[in-house]
Amino acid sequence: METDAEEWGRKGATLSDKTASAEYGLTQDEIYAAIDAGKLRYRAAAMHGNPWLRLLRREVEDLVRARSGDRYLRERKARTELAQTNRELKRLRVQLAALEERRAALLAELAGQPDHPA
């Protein structure tokens, strides 16, 4: 079992209260109530002067599973992963279009030159 510090430091093990709301459908009131009840641990953080709470993803998922069931949790995780996949595909399509345009320009430049310089 990993130590408390290792869990808080592991990539992907924590998420913000805002991300928990977006990914799992929790309200701020539900998050604060779970913190008060001892079901969620948090660490206060701030970015550019804006405060937010770091939560352990495992505890958030346990809370959502207890509140709404395992099926709901799986559906929310699948929807989140699908949205991330769609964003990545869009980014890659833009990158592919730019590379194809550059390739066409290079081929056109090469077609206008003789094969061997004299």
Backbone hydrogen bonds in HBPLUS format (Angstrom, degrees):
<---DONOR---> <-ACCEPTOR-->    atom                        ^
c    i                          cat <-CA-CA->   ^        H-A-AA   ^      H-
h    n   atom  resd res      DA  || num        DHA   H-A  angle D-A-AA Bond
n    s   type  num  typ     dist DA aas  dist angle  dist       angle   num
A0007-GLU N   A0003-THR O   3.06 MM   4  6.37 155.7  2.12 152.3 158.7     1
A0008-TRP N   A0004-ASP O   3.08 MM   4  6.38 161.2  2.12 152.4 157.0     2
A0009-GLY N   A0005-ALA O   3.06 MM   4  6.15 138.1  2.24 139.2 150.4     3
A0010-ARG N   A0006-GLU O   2.97 MM   4  5.98 124.6  2.29 144.1 156.1     4
A0013-ALA N   A0010-ARG O   3.11 MM   3  5.50 164.0  2.13 129.9 132.1     5
A0057-ARG N   A0013-ALA O   2.73 MM  44  5.42 162.9  1.76 142.5 147.8     6
A0015-LEU N   A0055-LEU O   2.88 MM  40  5.39 147.9  1.99 146.4 156.0     7
A0055-LEU N   A0015-LEU O   2.76 MM  40  5.39 168.0  1.77 162.4 166.6     8
A0020-ALA N   A0016-SER O   2.92 MM   4  6.18 157.2  1.97 149.6 156.3     9
A0017-ASP N   A0053-LEU O   2.97 MM  36  5.39 124.4  2.29 144.0 154.3    10
A0021-SER N   A0017-ASP O   3.06 MM   4  6.25 148.3  2.16 137.8 145.7    11
A0022-ALA N   A0018-LYS O   3.02 MM   4  6.32 157.8  2.07 146.0 151.8    12
A0023-GLU N   A0019-THR O   2.75 MM   4  5.83 174.3  1.76 160.5 162.3    13
A0024-TYR N   A0020-ALA O   2.99 MM   4  5.52 154.3  2.05 134.1 141.8    14
A0025-GLY N   A0021-SER O   3.01 MM   4  4.92 130.1  2.27 123.8 129.7    15
A0031-ILE N   A0027-THR O   3.03 MM   4  6.37 155.2  2.10 150.2 157.1    16
A0032-TYR N   A0028-GLN O   2.90 MM   4  6.17 166.9  1.92 155.8 158.7    17
A0033-ALA N   A0029-ASP O   2.86 MM   4  6.00 156.0  1.92 146.0 153.3    18
A0034-ALA N   A0030-GLU O   2.95 MM   4  6.08 155.1  2.02 143.2 149.6    19
A0035-ILE N   A0031-ILE O   2.96 MM   4  6.24 150.0  2.05 147.1 155.8    20
A0036-ASP N   A0032-TYR O   2.90 MM   4  6.15 162.5  1.93 149.6 154.1    21
A0037-ALA N   A0033-ALA O   2.88 MM   4  6.09 143.1  2.02 141.4 152.0    22
A0039-LYS N   A0034-ALA O   2.81 MM   5  5.06 143.1  1.94 159.9 158.1    23
A0040-LEU N   A0034-ALA O   3.32 MM   6  5.59 144.0  2.46 114.0 111.6    24
A0038-GLY N   A0035-ILE O   3.06 MM   3  5.10 153.0  2.13 101.8 110.3    25
A0043-ARG N   A0054-ARG O   2.99 MM  11  5.05 141.6  2.14 134.9 145.2    26
A0054-ARG N   A0043-ARG O   2.80 MM  11  5.05 169.5  1.81 151.3 154.9    27
A0045-ALA N   A0052-TRP O   2.90 MM   7  5.38 153.6  1.98 171.4 167.4    28
A0052-TRP N   A0045-ALA O   2.85 MM   7  5.38 156.4  1.91 145.4 144.7    29
A0047-MET N   A0050-ASN O   2.96 MM   3  5.19 156.2  2.02 135.4 138.2    30
A0050-ASN N   A0047-MET O   2.93 MM   3  5.19 164.7  1.96 114.3 118.8    31
A0059-GLU N   A0056-LEU O   3.06 MM   3  5.41 119.6  2.43 105.8 119.6    32
A0060-VAL N   A0056-LEU O   3.03 MM   4  6.37 158.1  2.08 154.9 161.9    33
A0061-GLU N   A0057-ARG O   2.84 MM   4  6.08 163.4  1.87 155.9 160.1    34
A0062-ASP N   A0058-ARG O   2.97 MM   4  6.20 151.0  2.06 141.3 149.5    35
A0063-LEU N   A0059-GLU O   2.93 MM   4  6.15 154.7  1.99 146.0 152.6    36
A0064-VAL N   A0060-VAL O   2.92 MM   4  6.21 162.7  1.95 153.9 158.1    37
A0065-ARG N   A0061-GLU O   2.87 MM   4  5.98 159.5  1.91 147.2 153.4    38
A0066-ALA N   A0062-ASP O   2.96 MM   4  6.14 156.6  2.02 145.6 151.6    39
A0067-ARG N   A0063-LEU O   2.87 MM   4  6.04 150.4  1.96 146.3 155.3    40
A0068-SER N   A0064-VAL O   2.75 MM   4  5.71 171.8  1.75 156.5 158.9    41
A0069-GLY N   A0065-ARG O   2.85 MM   4  4.45 137.5  2.03 116.5 126.1    42
A0073-LEU N   A0069-GLY O   3.25 MM   4  6.55 159.3  2.30 145.4 151.1    43
A0074-ARG N   A0070-ASP O   2.93 MM   4  6.22 164.4  1.95 155.6 159.0    44
A0075-GLU N   A0071-ARG O   2.96 MM   4  6.19 157.1  2.01 147.8 154.4    45
A0076-ARG N   A0072-TYR O   2.91 MM   4  6.16 162.7  1.94 154.6 158.7    46
A0077-LYS N   A0073-LEU O   2.96 MM   4  6.17 162.2  1.99 153.8 158.7    47
A0078-ALA N   A0074-ARG O   2.92 MM   4  6.08 154.9  1.98 145.4 152.6    48
A0079-ARG N   A0075-GLU O   2.90 MM   4  6.13 159.2  1.94 151.2 156.7    49
A0080-THR N   A0076-ARG O   2.98 MM   4  6.17 156.8  2.04 146.4 152.6    50
A0081-GLU N   A0077-LYS O   2.94 MM   4  6.15 161.1  1.98 147.6 152.9    51
A0082-LEU N   A0078-ALA O   2.86 MM   4  6.02 155.2  1.93 148.1 155.4    52
A0083-ALA N   A0079-ARG O   2.98 MM   4  6.20 157.4  2.03 146.2 151.6    53
A0084-GLN N   A0080-THR O   3.03 MM   4  6.31 157.5  2.08 148.2 154.2    54
A0085-THR N   A0081-GLU O   2.89 MM   4  6.09 155.9  1.94 148.2 155.2    55
A0086-ASN N   A0082-LEU O   2.89 MM   4  6.11 158.9  1.94 150.8 156.3    56
A0087-ARG N   A0083-ALA O   3.01 MM   4  6.24 156.6  2.07 146.3 152.2    57
A0088-GLU N   A0084-GLN O   3.02 MM   4  6.24 159.2  2.06 147.4 152.9    58
A0089-LEU N   A0085-THR O   2.89 MM   4  6.13 158.7  1.94 151.5 157.5    59
A0090-LYS N   A0086-ASN O   2.99 MM   4  6.19 157.7  2.04 147.3 153.0    60
A0091-ARG N   A0087-ARG O   2.99 MM   4  6.26 159.5  2.04 148.4 153.9    61
A0092-LEU N   A0088-GLU O   2.91 MM   4  6.15 158.5  1.95 150.7 156.6    62
A0093-ARG N   A0089-LEU O   2.87 MM   4  6.09 150.9  1.95 148.4 156.3    63
A0094-VAL N   A0090-LYS O   3.11 MM   4  6.38 157.3  2.16 149.4 154.3    64
A0095-GLN N   A0091-ARG O   3.04 MM   4  6.31 157.2  2.10 145.4 152.1    65
A0096-LEU N   A0092-LEU O   2.77 MM   4  5.95 157.3  1.82 148.6 155.2    66
A0097-ALA N   A0093-ARG O   2.93 MM   4  6.12 158.7  1.98 147.2 152.4    67
A0098-ALA N   A0094-VAL O   3.11 MM   4  6.34 156.9  2.16 146.1 151.8    68
A0099-LEU N   A0095-GLN O   2.97 MM   4  6.25 156.3  2.03 149.1 155.9    69
A0100-GLU N   A0096-LEU O   2.86 MM   4  6.10 159.0  1.91 153.4 159.2    70
A0101-GLU N   A0097-ALA O   2.99 MM   4  6.15 154.0  2.06 144.5 151.5    71
A0102-ARG N   A0098-ALA O   3.01 MM   4  6.23 157.5  2.06 145.5 151.4    72
A0103-ARG N   A0099-LEU O   2.86 MM   4  6.05 155.5  1.92 147.5 154.8    73
A0104-ALA N   A0100-GLU O   2.95 MM   4  6.14 158.7  2.00 146.9 151.8    74
A0105-ALA N   A0101-GLU O   3.06 MM   4  6.30 154.9  2.12 145.4 152.0    75
A0106-LEU N   A0102-ARG O   2.97 MM   4  6.24 156.9  2.02 149.1 155.1    76
A0107-LEU N   A0103-ARG O   2.91 MM   4  6.16 161.2  1.95 153.1 158.3    77
A0108-ALA N   A0104-ALA O   2.95 MM   4  6.10 155.4  2.01 145.6 152.3    78
A0109-GLU N   A0105-ALA O   2.96 MM   4  6.17 151.7  2.04 143.1 151.1    79
A0110-LEU N   A0106-LEU O   2.92 MM   4  6.17 157.4  1.97 149.5 155.5    80
A0111-ALA N   A0107-LEU O   2.89 MM   4  6.04 147.6  2.00 143.8 152.8    81
A0112-GLY N   A0108-ALA O   3.26 MM   4  6.42 136.3  2.46 138.7 147.8    82
A0113-GLN N   A0110-LEU O   3.23 MM   3  5.36 161.4  2.26 104.7 110.4    83
